[in-house]
Amino acid sequence: MNSDAHVFGAGSTKSRVTQDRVAELLGAAVYHNCPEVLVARHPVLALSYVFRFLPALGWYIMKKVGPKRARAVNDGRS
């Protein structure tokens, strides 16, 4: 069994960040002594930052976009 089976979208490789890009980002983070690093594709990364710094705005966006996105995933239009 795949160890990443619990990750959403684990079967699709087109929606993942490449290993080379992750290594590059983590290397830069270690070099700059960053205590925390977020590695994700856009718009997930942008929404992560919104939730971190403006949680009320993040929840507003999720209430507007979330149901449409969930329907798209269920219909296979992801």
N, CA, C and O atoms as a Tripos MOL2 file, in Angstrom:
@<TRIPOS>MOLECULE
protein
  312   311    78     0     0
PROTEIN
NO_CHARGES

@<TRIPOS>ATOM
      1 N           0.8370   -1.1900    0.0000 N.3       1 MET1
      2 CA          0.0000    0.0000    0.0000 C.3       1 MET1
      3 C           0.8720    1.2400    0.0000 C.2       1 MET1
      4 O           1.9020    1.2780    0.6740 O.2       1 MET1
      5 N           0.4750    2.2390   -0.7380 N.am      2 ASN2
      6 CA          1.2060    3.4870   -0.8300 C.3       2 ASN2
      7 C           1.1400    4.2360    0.4970 C.2       2 ASN2
      8 O           0.0690    4.3700    1.0880 O.2       2 ASN2
      9 N           2.2990    4.7270    0.9640 N.am      3 SER3
     10 CA          2.3160    5.4450    2.2460 C.3       3 SER3
     11 C           1.6220    6.7970    2.1470 C.2       3 SER3
     12 O           1.2500    7.3780    3.1670 O.2       3 SER3
     13 N           1.4430    7.3070    0.9190 N.am      4 ASP4
     14 CA          0.7720    8.5930    0.7300 C.3       4 ASP4
     15 C          -0.7040    8.4280    0.4190 C.2       4 ASP4
     16 O          -1.3340    9.3700   -0.0610 O.2       4 ASP4
     17 N          -1.2740    7.2570    0.6800 N.am      5 ALA5
     18 CA         -2.6650    6.9900    0.3130 C.3       5 ALA5
     19 C          -3.6420    7.8900    1.0420 C.2       5 ALA5
     20 O          -4.7390    8.1390    0.5430 O.2       5 ALA5
     21 N          -3.2650    8.3860    2.2150 N.am      6 HIS6
     22 CA         -4.1640    9.2480    2.9730 C.3       6 HIS6
     23 C          -4.1580   10.6820    2.4670 C.2       6 HIS6
     24 O          -5.0040   11.4770    2.8760 O.2       6 HIS6
     25 N          -3.2350   11.0290    1.5970 N.am      7 VAL7
     26 CA         -3.1210   12.3910    1.0900 C.3       7 VAL7
     27 C          -4.1410   12.5970   -0.0190 C.2       7 VAL7
     28 O          -4.2790   11.7480   -0.9010 O.2       7 VAL7
     29 N          -4.8600   13.7240    0.0170 N.am      8 PHE8
     30 CA         -5.8520   14.0330   -1.0070 C.3       8 PHE8
     31 C          -5.1630   14.1620   -2.3560 C.2       8 PHE8
     32 O          -4.1860   14.8980   -2.5000 O.2       8 PHE8
     33 N          -5.6770   13.4470   -3.3310 N.am      9 GLY9
     34 CA         -5.1100   13.5060   -4.6710 C.3       9 GLY9
     35 C          -3.8130   12.7400   -4.8070 C.2       9 GLY9
     36 O          -3.0160   13.0320   -5.6980 O.2       9 GLY9
     37 N          -3.5820   11.7500   -3.9300 N.am     10 ALA10
     38 CA         -2.3210   11.0190   -3.9490 C.3      10 ALA10
     39 C          -2.1030   10.2690   -5.2540 C.2      10 ALA10
     40 O          -0.9610    9.9820   -5.6120 O.2      10 ALA10
     41 N          -3.1700    9.9470   -5.9680 N.am     11 GLY11
     42 CA         -3.0240    9.2040   -7.2030 C.3      11 GLY11
     43 C          -2.6070   10.0610   -8.3810 C.2      11 GLY11
     44 O          -2.1270    9.5230   -9.3790 O.2      11 GLY11
     45 N          -2.7680   11.3520   -8.3080 N.am     12 SER12
     46 CA         -2.4520   12.2010   -9.4500 C.3      12 SER12
     47 C          -1.1040   12.8610   -9.2410 C.2      12 SER12
     48 O          -0.8860   13.5360   -8.2350 O.2      12 SER12
     49 N          -0.2010   12.6690  -10.1870 N.am     13 THR13
     50 CA          1.1250   13.2700  -10.0630 C.3      13 THR13
     51 C           1.1760   14.6520  -10.6920 C.2      13 THR13
     52 O           2.0900   15.4220  -10.3960 O.2      13 THR13
     53 N           0.2190   14.9910  -11.5560 N.am     14 LYS14
     54 CA          0.2520   16.3070  -12.1990 C.3      14 LYS14
     55 C          -0.0510   17.4320  -11.2150 C.2      14 LYS14
     56 O           0.3090   18.5810  -11.4730 O.2      14 LYS14
     57 N          -0.7020   17.1280  -10.0980 N.am     15 SER15
     58 CA         -1.0330   18.1710   -9.1330 C.3      15 SER15
     59 C          -0.0260   18.2440   -7.9930 C.2      15 SER15
     60 O          -0.2580   18.9430   -7.0070 O.2      15 SER15
     61 N           1.0630   17.5470   -8.1140 N.am     16 ARG16
     62 CA          2.0760   17.5520   -7.0610 C.3      16 ARG16
     63 C           3.2530   18.4370   -7.4120 C.2      16 ARG16
     64 O           3.5240   18.6950   -8.5850 O.2      16 ARG16
     65 N           3.9490   18.9000   -6.3910 N.am     17 VAL17
     66 CA          5.1910   19.6420   -6.5770 C.3      17 VAL17
     67 C           6.2800   18.6020   -6.8340 C.2      17 VAL17
     68 O           6.3330   17.5790   -6.1510 O.2      17 VAL17
     69 N           7.1460   18.8560   -7.8110 N.am     18 THR18
     70 CA          8.1820   17.8840   -8.1450 C.3      18 THR18
     71 C           9.2030   17.7640   -7.0160 C.2      18 THR18
     72 O           9.3700   18.6750   -6.2060 O.2      18 THR18
     73 N           9.8750   16.6250   -6.9840 N.am     19 GLN19
     74 CA         10.8760   16.3900   -5.9450 C.3      19 GLN19
     75 C          12.0230   17.3840   -6.0440 C.2      19 GLN19
     76 O          12.5440   17.8370   -5.0250 O.2      19 GLN19
     77 N          12.4180   17.7230   -7.2640 N.am     20 ASP20
     78 CA         13.4970   18.6940   -7.4340 C.3      20 ASP20
     79 C          13.1120   20.0580   -6.8620 C.2      20 ASP20
     80 O          13.9210   20.7240   -6.2160 O.2      20 ASP20
     81 N          11.8660   20.4610   -7.1110 N.am     21 ARG21
     82 CA         11.4000   21.7650   -6.6080 C.3      21 ARG21
     83 C          11.3200   21.7680   -5.0860 C.2      21 ARG21
     84 O          11.6770   22.7580   -4.4460 O.2      21 ARG21
     85 N          10.8520   20.6640   -4.5040 N.am     22 VAL22
     86 CA         10.7810   20.5640   -3.0430 C.3      22 VAL22
     87 C          12.1800   20.6400   -2.4470 C.2      22 VAL22
     88 O          12.3990   21.3400   -1.4580 O.2      22 VAL22
     89 N          13.1290   19.9210   -3.0450 N.am     23 ALA23
     90 CA         14.5080   19.9500   -2.5470 C.3      23 ALA23
     91 C          15.0850   21.3600   -2.6290 C.2      23 ALA23
     92 O          15.7690   21.8110   -1.7110 O.2      23 ALA23
     93 N          14.8060   22.0510   -3.7300 N.am     24 GLU24
     94 CA         15.2880   23.4230   -3.8970 C.3      24 GLU24
     95 C          14.6960   24.3520   -2.8400 C.2      24 GLU24
     96 O          15.4130   25.1510   -2.2370 O.2      24 GLU24
     97 N          13.3860   24.2450   -2.6170 N.am     25 LEU25
     98 CA         12.7300   25.1040   -1.6310 C.3      25 LEU25
     99 C          13.1980   24.8060   -0.2090 C.2      25 LEU25
    100 O          13.4320   25.7270    0.5740 O.2      25 LEU25
    101 N          13.3340   23.5290    0.1240 N.am     26 LEU26
    102 CA         13.7920   23.1800    1.4670 C.3      26 LEU26
    103 C          15.2420   23.5860    1.6890 C.2      26 LEU26
    104 O          15.6080   24.0210    2.7810 O.2      26 LEU26
    105 N          16.0670   23.4460    0.6570 N.am     27 GLY27
    106 CA         17.4570   23.8980    0.7560 C.3      27 GLY27
    107 C          17.5410   25.3950    1.0210 C.2      27 GLY27
    108 O          18.3240   25.8420    1.8590 O.2      27 GLY27
    109 N          16.7380   26.1580    0.3100 N.am     28 ALA28
    110 CA         16.7100   27.6140    0.5160 C.3      28 ALA28
    111 C          16.2110   27.9460    1.9130 C.2      28 ALA28
    112 O          16.7190   28.8680    2.5510 O.2      28 ALA28
    113 N          15.2220   27.2040    2.3930 N.am     29 ALA29
    114 CA         14.6760   27.4610    3.7300 C.3      29 ALA29
    115 C          15.7050   27.1630    4.8140 C.2      29 ALA29
    116 O          15.8260   27.9130    5.7830 O.2      29 ALA29
    117 N          16.4460   26.0690    4.6510 N.am     30 VAL30
    118 CA         17.4940   25.7300    5.6270 C.3      30 VAL30
    119 C          18.5910   26.7860    5.5950 C.2      30 VAL30
    120 O          19.0680   27.2120    6.6470 O.2      30 VAL30
    121 N          18.9930   27.2100    4.4110 N.am     31 TYR31
    122 CA         20.0360   28.2290    4.2720 C.3      31 TYR31
    123 C          19.6420   29.5350    4.9620 C.2      31 TYR31
    124 O          20.4760   30.1910    5.5880 O.2      31 TYR31
    125 N          18.3780   29.9030    4.8460 N.am     32 HIS32
    126 CA         17.8910   31.1610    5.4310 C.3      32 HIS32
    127 C          17.3360   30.9860    6.8430 C.2      32 HIS32
    128 O          16.7530   31.9220    7.3900 O.2      32 HIS32
    129 N          17.5060   29.8180    7.4370 N.am     33 ASN33
    130 CA         17.0590   29.5230    8.8060 C.3      33 ASN33
    131 C          15.5760   29.8000    9.0180 C.2      33 ASN33
    132 O          15.1870   30.3520   10.0470 O.2      33 ASN33
    133 N          14.7600   29.4250    8.0620 N.am     34 CYS34
    134 CA         13.3090   29.6020    8.1970 C.3      34 CYS34
    135 C          12.7570   28.5560    9.1630 C.2      34 CYS34
    136 O          12.9890   27.3620    8.9740 O.2      34 CYS34
    137 N          12.0350   28.9840   10.1890 N.am     35 PRO35
    138 CA         11.5110   28.0280   11.1580 C.3      35 PRO35
    139 C          10.3500   27.2000   10.6200 C.2      35 PRO35
    140 O          10.0640   26.1260   11.1480 O.2      35 PRO35
    141 N           9.6790   27.6820    9.5820 N.am     36 GLU36
    142 CA          8.5280   26.9750    9.0370 C.3      36 GLU36
    143 C           8.4830   27.2170    7.5330 C.2      36 GLU36
    144 O           8.7320   28.3260    7.0620 O.2      36 GLU36
    145 N           8.1630   26.1670    6.7910 N.am     37 VAL37
    146 CA          8.1310   26.2680    5.3410 C.3      37 VAL37
    147 C           6.8470   25.6330    4.8240 C.2      37 VAL37
    148 O           6.4970   24.5230    5.2260 O.2      37 VAL37
    149 N           6.1480   26.3250    3.9400 N.am     38 LEU38
    150 CA          4.9600   25.7760    3.2960 C.3      38 LEU38
    151 C           5.3160   25.4560    1.8520 C.2      38 LEU38
    152 O           5.7420   26.3350    1.1040 O.2      38 LEU38
    153 N           5.1440   24.2000    1.4620 N.am     39 VAL39
    154 CA          5.4400   23.7790    0.0950 C.3      39 VAL39
    155 C           4.1500   23.2550   -0.5080 C.2      39 VAL39
    156 O           3.6390   22.2140   -0.0950 O.2      39 VAL39
    157 N           3.6340   23.9680   -1.4690 N.am     40 ALA40
    158 CA          2.3980   23.5640   -2.1470 C.3      40 ALA40
    159 C           2.2810   24.3260   -3.4530 C.2      40 ALA40
    160 O           2.9890   25.3070   -3.6820 O.2      40 ALA40
    161 N           1.3900   23.8680   -4.2950 N.am     41 ARG41
    162 CA          1.1200   24.5580   -5.5520 C.3      41 ARG41
    163 C           0.0860   25.6590   -5.3140 C.2      41 ARG41
    164 O          -0.6590   25.6350   -4.3340 O.2      41 ARG41
    165 N           0.0620   26.6100   -6.2260 N.am     42 HIS42
    166 CA         -0.9620   27.6490   -6.1960 C.3      42 HIS42
    167 C          -2.2720   27.0120   -6.6440 C.2      42 HIS42
    168 O          -2.2210   26.2230   -7.5880 O.2      42 HIS42
    169 N          -3.3960   27.2640   -6.0830 N.am     43 PRO43
    170 CA         -3.8480   28.2310   -5.1020 C.3      43 PRO43
    171 C          -3.8110   27.7240   -3.6640 C.2      43 PRO43
    172 O          -4.1720   28.4600   -2.7450 O.2      43 PRO43
    173 N          -3.3850   26.4890   -3.4540 N.am     44 VAL44
    174 CA         -3.3400   25.9450   -2.0940 C.3      44 VAL44
    175 C          -2.3860   26.7550   -1.2300 C.2      44 VAL44
    176 O          -2.6940   27.0520   -0.0750 O.2      44 VAL44
    177 N          -1.2480   27.1090   -1.7700 N.am     45 LEU45
    178 CA         -0.2660   27.8780   -1.0140 C.3      45 LEU45
    179 C          -0.8080   29.2660   -0.6650 C.2      45 LEU45
    180 O          -0.6700   29.7260    0.4680 O.2      45 LEU45
    181 N          -1.4170   29.9190   -1.6340 N.am     46 ALA46
    182 CA         -1.9730   31.2520   -1.3790 C.3      46 ALA46
    183 C          -3.0480   31.1980   -0.3000 C.2      46 ALA46
    184 O          -3.0900   32.0550    0.5840 O.2      46 ALA46
    185 N          -3.9060   30.2020   -0.3720 N.am     47 LEU47
    186 CA         -4.9650   30.0750    0.6300 C.3      47 LEU47
    187 C          -4.3840   29.7410    2.0070 C.2      47 LEU47
    188 O          -4.9300   30.1590    3.0270 O.2      47 LEU47
    189 N          -3.2900   28.9950    2.0370 N.am     48 SER48
    190 CA         -2.6260   28.7130    3.3150 C.3      48 SER48
    191 C          -2.1330   29.9900    3.9710 C.2      48 SER48
    192 O          -2.2770   30.1740    5.1790 O.2      48 SER48
    193 N          -1.5470   30.8750    3.1660 N.am     49 TYR49
    194 CA         -1.0900   32.1520    3.7060 C.3      49 TYR49
    195 C          -2.2580   33.0120    4.1730 C.2      49 TYR49
    196 O          -2.1730   33.6610    5.2150 O.2      49 TYR49
    197 N          -3.3400   33.0200    3.4130 N.am     50 VAL50
    198 CA         -4.5110   33.8000    3.8160 C.3      50 VAL50
    199 C          -5.0300   33.2950    5.1550 C.2      50 VAL50
    200 O          -5.3200   34.0940    6.0460 O.2      50 VAL50
    201 N          -5.1520   31.9680    5.3090 N.am     51 PHE51
    202 CA         -5.6290   31.4070    6.5790 C.3      51 PHE51
    203 C          -4.6820   31.7350    7.7230 C.2      51 PHE51
    204 O          -5.1220   31.9450    8.8530 O.2      51 PHE51
    205 N          -3.4050   31.7800    7.4410 N.am     52 ARG52
    206 CA         -2.4340   32.0340    8.5050 C.3      52 ARG52
    207 C          -2.4960   33.4820    8.9920 C.2      52 ARG52
    208 O          -2.4460   33.7350   10.1960 O.2      52 ARG52
    209 N          -2.6040   34.4300    8.0610 N.am     53 PHE53
    210 CA         -2.5090   35.8370    8.4340 C.3      53 PHE53
    211 C          -3.8550   36.5570    8.5020 C.2      53 PHE53
    212 O          -3.9870   37.5530    9.2140 O.2      53 PHE53
    213 N          -4.8500   36.0660    7.7740 N.am     54 LEU54
    214 CA         -6.1780   36.6750    7.7660 C.3      54 LEU54
    215 C          -7.2340   35.5760    7.8430 C.2      54 LEU54
    216 O          -7.9120   35.3070    6.8510 O.2      54 LEU54
    217 N          -7.3860   34.9390    8.9980 N.am     55 PRO55
    218 CA         -8.2740   33.7830    9.0920 C.3      55 PRO55
    219 C          -9.7300   34.0740    8.7280 C.2      55 PRO55
    220 O         -10.3930   33.2240    8.1330 O.2      55 PRO55
    221 N         -10.2300   35.2410    9.0670 N.am     56 ALA56
    222 CA        -11.6220   35.5610    8.7400 C.3      56 ALA56
    223 C         -11.8190   35.6040    7.2260 C.2      56 ALA56
    224 O         -12.8210   35.1080    6.7110 O.2      56 ALA56
    225 N         -10.8650   36.1950    6.5190 N.am     57 LEU57
    226 CA        -10.9320   36.2320    5.0620 C.3      57 LEU57
    227 C         -10.8030   34.8270    4.4750 C.2      57 LEU57
    228 O         -11.4720   34.4940    3.4970 O.2      57 LEU57
    229 N          -9.9450   34.0090    5.0710 N.am     58 GLY58
    230 CA         -9.7840   32.6300    4.6160 C.3      58 GLY58
    231 C         -11.0750   31.8400    4.7110 C.2      58 GLY58
    232 O         -11.4310   31.1150    3.7820 O.2      58 GLY58
    233 N         -11.7770   31.9720    5.8230 N.am     59 TRP59
    234 CA        -13.0540   31.2610    5.9780 C.3      59 TRP59
    235 C         -14.1050   31.7990    5.0200 C.2      59 TRP59
    236 O         -14.9310   31.0330    4.5230 O.2      59 TRP59
    237 N         -14.0920   33.0950    4.7520 N.am     60 TYR60
    238 CA        -15.0330   33.6780    3.7880 C.3      60 TYR60
    239 C         -14.7910   33.0840    2.3930 C.2      60 TYR60
    240 O         -15.7330   32.7060    1.6970 O.2      60 TYR60
    241 N         -13.5220   33.0090    2.0020 N.am     61 ILE61
    242 CA        -13.1840   32.4280    0.7000 C.3      61 ILE61
    243 C         -13.6070   30.9650    0.6360 C.2      61 ILE61
    244 O         -14.1600   30.5180   -0.3690 O.2      61 ILE61
    245 N         -13.3500   30.2220    1.7060 N.am     62 MET62
    246 CA        -13.7070   28.7990    1.7120 C.3      62 MET62
    247 C         -15.2120   28.5910    1.6250 C.2      62 MET62
    248 O         -15.6700   27.6430    0.9870 O.2      62 MET62
    249 N         -15.9760   29.4580    2.2540 N.am     63 LYS63
    250 CA        -17.4400   29.3450    2.1810 C.3      63 LYS63
    251 C         -17.9410   29.6100    0.7680 C.2      63 LYS63
    252 O         -18.9410   29.0290    0.3460 O.2      63 LYS63
    253 N         -17.2520   30.4840    0.0330 N.am     64 LYS64
    254 CA        -17.6570   30.8040   -1.3390 C.3      64 LYS64
    255 C         -17.1550   29.7600   -2.3360 C.2      64 LYS64
    256 O         -17.9030   29.3430   -3.2200 O.2      64 LYS64
    257 N         -15.9150   29.3410   -2.2050 N.am     65 VAL65
    258 CA        -15.2850   28.4610   -3.1810 C.3      65 VAL65
    259 C         -15.4250   26.9830   -2.8070 C.2      65 VAL65
    260 O         -15.5380   26.1300   -3.6870 O.2      65 VAL65
    261 N         -15.4170   26.6830   -1.5310 N.am     66 GLY66
    262 CA        -15.4060   25.3000   -1.0540 C.3      66 GLY66
    263 C         -16.5000   24.4130   -1.6110 C.2      66 GLY66
    264 O         -16.1910   23.3380   -2.1240 O.2      66 GLY66
    265 N         -17.7660   24.8060   -1.5390 N.am     67 PRO67
    266 CA        -18.8270   23.9360   -2.0530 C.3      67 PRO67
    267 C         -18.7070   23.6600   -3.5520 C.2      67 PRO67
    268 O         -18.9580   22.5370   -3.9900 O.2      67 PRO67
    269 N         -18.3290   24.6600   -4.3400 N.am     68 LYS68
    270 CA        -18.1510   24.4630   -5.7840 C.3      68 LYS68
    271 C         -17.0040   23.4950   -6.0550 C.2      68 LYS68
    272 O         -17.0950   22.6250   -6.9220 O.2      68 LYS68
    273 N         -15.9430   23.6610   -5.3080 N.am     69 ARG69
    274 CA        -14.7730   22.7910   -5.4870 C.3      69 ARG69
    275 C         -15.0980   21.3570   -5.1050 C.2      69 ARG69
    276 O         -14.6850   20.4230   -5.7930 O.2      69 ARG69
    277 N         -15.8310   21.1730   -4.0190 N.am     70 ALA70
    278 CA        -16.2100   19.8310   -3.5760 C.3      70 ALA70
    279 C         -17.1050   19.1550   -4.6150 C.2      70 ALA70
    280 O         -16.9540   17.9640   -4.8860 O.2      70 ALA70
    281 N         -18.0350   19.9120   -5.1940 N.am     71 ARG71
    282 CA        -18.8960   19.3470   -6.2450 C.3      71 ARG71
    283 C         -18.0730   18.9610   -7.4680 C.2      71 ARG71
    284 O         -18.3210   17.9200   -8.0770 O.2      71 ARG71
    285 N         -17.1110   19.7760   -7.8270 N.am     72 ALA72
    286 CA        -16.2610   19.4770   -8.9790 C.3      72 ALA72
    287 C         -15.4740   18.1940   -8.7520 C.2      72 ALA72
    288 O         -15.3460   17.3780   -9.6650 O.2      72 ALA72
    289 N         -14.9510   18.0090   -7.5610 N.am     73 VAL73
    290 CA        -14.1970   16.7950   -7.2480 C.3      73 VAL73
    291 C         -15.1150   15.5810   -7.3070 C.2      73 VAL73
    292 O         -14.7410   14.5490   -7.8630 O.2      73 VAL73
    293 N         -16.3050   15.6950   -6.7440 N.am     74 ASN74
    294 CA        -17.2520   14.5770   -6.7560 C.3      74 ASN74
    295 C         -17.6950   14.2180   -8.1650 C.2      74 ASN74
    296 O         -17.9460   13.0490   -8.4580 O.2      74 ASN74
    297 N         -17.7920   15.2180   -9.0430 N.am     75 ASP75
    298 CA        -18.2130   14.9760  -10.4190 C.3      75 ASP75
    299 C         -17.0590   14.5380  -11.3200 C.2      75 ASP75
    300 O         -17.2680   14.2370  -12.4950 O.2      75 ASP75
    301 N         -15.8590   14.5020  -10.7810 N.am     76 GLY76
    302 CA        -14.6860   14.0980  -11.5560 C.3      76 GLY76
    303 C         -14.1160   15.2050  -12.4130 C.2      76 GLY76
    304 O         -13.3510   14.9310  -13.3390 O.2      76 GLY76
    305 N         -14.4640   16.4410  -12.1330 N.am     77 ARG77
    306 CA        -13.9640   17.5690  -12.8990 C.3      77 ARG77
    307 C         -12.7510   18.1980  -12.2380 C.2      77 ARG77
    308 O         -12.3620   19.3090  -12.6000 O.2      77 ARG77
    309 N         -12.1610   17.5330  -11.3010 N.am     78 SER78
    310 CA        -11.0260   18.0500  -10.5740 C.3      78 SER78
    311 C          -9.9370   18.3280  -11.5610 C.2      78 SER78
    312 O          -8.8580   18.7800  -11.1780 O.2      78 SER78
@<TRIPOS>BOND
     1     1     2 1
     2     2     3 1
     3     3     4 2
     4     3     5 am
     5     5     6 1
     6     6     7 1
     7     7     8 2
     8     7     9 am
     9     9    10 1
    10    10    11 1
    11    11    12 2
    12    11    13 am
    13    13    14 1
    14    14    15 1
    15    15    16 2
    16    15    17 am
    17    17    18 1
    18    18    19 1
    19    19    20 2
    20    19    21 am
    21    21    22 1
    22    22    23 1
    23    23    24 2
    24    23    25 am
    25    25    26 1
    26    26    27 1
    27    27    28 2
    28    27    29 am
    29    29    30 1
    30    30    31 1
    31    31    32 2
    32    31    33 am
    33    33    34 1
    34    34    35 1
    35    35    36 2
    36    35    37 am
    37    37    38 1
    38    38    39 1
    39    39    40 2
    40    39    41 am
    41    41    42 1
    42    42    43 1
    43    43    44 2
    44    43    45 am
    45    45    46 1
    46    46    47 1
    47    47    48 2
    48    47    49 am
    49    49    50 1
    50    50    51 1
    51    51    52 2
    52    51    53 am
    53    53    54 1
    54    54    55 1
    55    55    56 2
    56    55    57 am
    57    57    58 1
    58    58    59 1
    59    59    60 2
    60    59    61 am
    61    61    62 1
    62    62    63 1
    63    63    64 2
    64    63    65 am
    65    65    66 1
    66    66    67 1
    67    67    68 2
    68    67    69 am
    69    69    70 1
    70    70    71 1
    71    71    72 2
    72    71    73 am
    73    73    74 1
    74    74    75 1
    75    75    76 2
    76    75    77 am
    77    77    78 1
    78    78    79 1
    79    79    80 2
    80    79    81 am
    81    81    82 1
    82    82    83 1
    83    83    84 2
    84    83    85 am
    85    85    86 1
    86    86    87 1
    87    87    88 2
    88    87    89 am
    89    89    90 1
    90    90    91 1
    91    91    92 2
    92    91    93 am
    93    93    94 1
    94    94    95 1
    95    95    96 2
    96    95    97 am
    97    97    98 1
    98    98    99 1
    99    99   100 2
   100    99   101 am
   101   101   102 1
   102   102   103 1
   103   103   104 2
   104   103   105 am
   105   105   106 1
   106   106   107 1
   107   107   108 2
   108   107   109 am
   109   109   110 1
   110   110   111 1
   111   111   112 2
   112   111   113 am
   113   113   114 1
   114   114   115 1
   115   115   116 2
   116   115   117 am
   117   117   118 1
   118   118   119 1
   119   119   120 2
   120   119   121 am
   121   121   122 1
   122   122   123 1
   123   123   124 2
   124   123   125 am
   125   125   126 1
   126   126   127 1
   127   127   128 2
   128   127   129 am
   129   129   130 1
   130   130   131 1
   131   131   132 2
   132   131   133 am
   133   133   134 1
   134   134   135 1
   135   135   136 2
   136   135   137 am
   137   137   138 1
   138   138   139 1
   139   139   140 2
   140   139   141 am
   141   141   142 1
   142   142   143 1
   143   143   144 2
   144   143   145 am
   145   145   146 1
   146   146   147 1
   147   147   148 2
   148   147   149 am
   149   149   150 1
   150   150   151 1
   151   151   152 2
   152   151   153 am
   153   153   154 1
   154   154   155 1
   155   155   156 2
   156   155   157 am
   157   157   158 1
   158   158   159 1
   159   159   160 2
   160   159   161 am
   161   161   162 1
   162   162   163 1
   163   163   164 2
   164   163   165 am
   165   165   166 1
   166   166   167 1
   167   167   168 2
   168   167   169 am
   169   169   170 1
   170   170   171 1
   171   171   172 2
   172   171   173 am
   173   173   174 1
   174   174   175 1
   175   175   176 2
   176   175   177 am
   177   177   178 1
   178   178   179 1
   179   179   180 2
   180   179   181 am
   181   181   182 1
   182   182   183 1
   183   183   184 2
   184   183   185 am
   185   185   186 1
   186   186   187 1
   187   187   188 2
   188   187   189 am
   189   189   190 1
   190   190   191 1
   191   191   192 2
   192   191   193 am
   193   193   194 1
   194   194   195 1
   195   195   196 2
   196   195   197 am
   197   197   198 1
   198   198   199 1
   199   199   200 2
   200   199   201 am
   201   201   202 1
   202   202   203 1
   203   203   204 2
   204   203   205 am
   205   205   206 1
   206   206   207 1
   207   207   208 2
   208   207   209 am
   209   209   210 1
   210   210   211 1
   211   211   212 2
   212   211   213 am
   213   213   214 1
   214   214   215 1
   215   215   216 2
   216   215   217 am
   217   217   218 1
   218   218   219 1
   219   219   220 2
   220   219   221 am
   221   221   222 1
   222   222   223 1
   223   223   224 2
   224   223   225 am
   225   225   226 1
   226   226   227 1
   227   227   228 2
   228   227   229 am
   229   229   230 1
   230   230   231 1
   231   231   232 2
   232   231   233 am
   233   233   234 1
   234   234   235 1
   235   235   236 2
   236   235   237 am
   237   237   238 1
   238   238   239 1
   239   239   240 2
   240   239   241 am
   241   241   242 1
   242   242   243 1
   243   243   244 2
   244   243   245 am
   245   245   246 1
   246   246   247 1
   247   247   248 2
   248   247   249 am
   249   249   250 1
   250   250   251 1
   251   251   252 2
   252   251   253 am
   253   253   254 1
   254   254   255 1
   255   255   256 2
   256   255   257 am
   257   257   258 1
   258   258   259 1
   259   259   260 2
   260   259   261 am
   261   261   262 1
   262   262   263 1
   263   263   264 2
   264   263   265 am
   265   265   266 1
   266   266   267 1
   267   267   268 2
   268   267   269 am
   269   269   270 1
   270   270   271 1
   271   271   272 2
   272   271   273 am
   273   273   274 1
   274   274   275 1
   275   275   276 2
   276   275   277 am
   277   277   278 1
   278   278   279 1
   279   279   280 2
   280   279   281 am
   281   281   282 1
   282   282   283 1
   283   283   284 2
   284   283   285 am
   285   285   286 1
   286   286   287 1
   287   287   288 2
   288   287   289 am
   289   289   290 1
   290   290   291 1
   291   291   292 2
   292   291   293 am
   293   293   294 1
   294   294   295 1
   295   295   296 2
   296   295   297 am
   297   297   298 1
   298   298   299 1
   299   299   300 2
   300   299   301 am
   301   301   302 1
   302   302   303 1
   303   303   304 2
   304   303   305 am
   305   305   306 1
   306   306   307 1
   307   307   308 2
   308   307   309 am
   309   309   310 1
   310   310   311 1
   311   311   312 2
@<TRIPOS>SUBSTRUCTURE
     1 MET1         2 RESIDUE 1 A MET
     2 ASN2         6 RESIDUE 1 A ASN
     3 SER3        10 RESIDUE 1 A SER
     4 ASP4        14 RESIDUE 1 A ASP
     5 ALA5        18 RESIDUE 1 A ALA
     6 HIS6        22 RESIDUE 1 A HIS
     7 VAL7        26 RESIDUE 1 A VAL
     8 PHE8        30 RESIDUE 1 A PHE
     9 GLY9        34 RESIDUE 1 A GLY
    10 ALA10       38 RESIDUE 1 A ALA
    11 GLY11       42 RESIDUE 1 A GLY
    12 SER12       46 RESIDUE 1 A SER
    13 THR13       50 RESIDUE 1 A THR
    14 LYS14       54 RESIDUE 1 A LYS
    15 SER15       58 RESIDUE 1 A SER
    16 ARG16       62 RESIDUE 1 A ARG
    17 VAL17       66 RESIDUE 1 A VAL
    18 THR18       70 RESIDUE 1 A THR
    19 GLN19       74 RESIDUE 1 A GLN
    20 ASP20       78 RESIDUE 1 A ASP
    21 ARG21       82 RESIDUE 1 A ARG
    22 VAL22       86 RESIDUE 1 A VAL
    23 ALA23       90 RESIDUE 1 A ALA
    24 GLU24       94 RESIDUE 1 A GLU
    25 LEU25       98 RESIDUE 1 A LEU
    26 LEU26      102 RESIDUE 1 A LEU
    27 GLY27      106 RESIDUE 1 A GLY
    28 ALA28      110 RESIDUE 1 A ALA
    29 ALA29      114 RESIDUE 1 A ALA
    30 VAL30      118 RESIDUE 1 A VAL
    31 TYR31      122 RESIDUE 1 A TYR
    32 HIS32      126 RESIDUE 1 A HIS
    33 ASN33      130 RESIDUE 1 A ASN
    34 CYS34      134 RESIDUE 1 A CYS
    35 PRO35      138 RESIDUE 1 A PRO
    36 GLU36      142 RESIDUE 1 A GLU
    37 VAL37      146 RESIDUE 1 A VAL
    38 LEU38      150 RESIDUE 1 A LEU
    39 VAL39      154 RESIDUE 1 A VAL
    40 ALA40      158 RESIDUE 1 A ALA
    41 ARG41      162 RESIDUE 1 A ARG
    42 HIS42      166 RESIDUE 1 A HIS
    43 PRO43      170 RESIDUE 1 A PRO
    44 VAL44      174 RESIDUE 1 A VAL
    45 LEU45      178 RESIDUE 1 A LEU
    46 ALA46      182 RESIDUE 1 A ALA
    47 LEU47      186 RESIDUE 1 A LEU
    48 SER48      190 RESIDUE 1 A SER
    49 TYR49      194 RESIDUE 1 A TYR
    50 VAL50      198 RESIDUE 1 A VAL
    51 PHE51      202 RESIDUE 1 A PHE
    52 ARG52      206 RESIDUE 1 A ARG
    53 PHE53      210 RESIDUE 1 A PHE
    54 LEU54      214 RESIDUE 1 A LEU
    55 PRO55      218 RESIDUE 1 A PRO
    56 ALA56      222 RESIDUE 1 A ALA
    57 LEU57      226 RESIDUE 1 A LEU
    58 GLY58      230 RESIDUE 1 A GLY
    59 TRP59      234 RESIDUE 1 A TRP
    60 TYR60      238 RESIDUE 1 A TYR
    61 ILE61      242 RESIDUE 1 A ILE
    62 MET62      246 RESIDUE 1 A MET
    63 LYS63      250 RESIDUE 1 A LYS
    64 LYS64      254 RESIDUE 1 A LYS
    65 VAL65      258 RESIDUE 1 A VAL
    66 GLY66      262 RESIDUE 1 A GLY
    67 PRO67      266 RESIDUE 1 A PRO
    68 LYS68      270 RESIDUE 1 A LYS
    69 ARG69      274 RESIDUE 1 A ARG
    70 ALA70      278 RESIDUE 1 A ALA
    71 ARG71      282 RESIDUE 1 A ARG
    72 ALA72      286 RESIDUE 1 A ALA
    73 VAL73      290 RESIDUE 1 A VAL
    74 ASN74      294 RESIDUE 1 A ASN
    75 ASP75      298 RESIDUE 1 A ASP
    76 GLY76      302 RESIDUE 1 A GLY
    77 ARG77      306 RESIDUE 1 A ARG
    78 SER78      310 RESIDUE 1 A SER
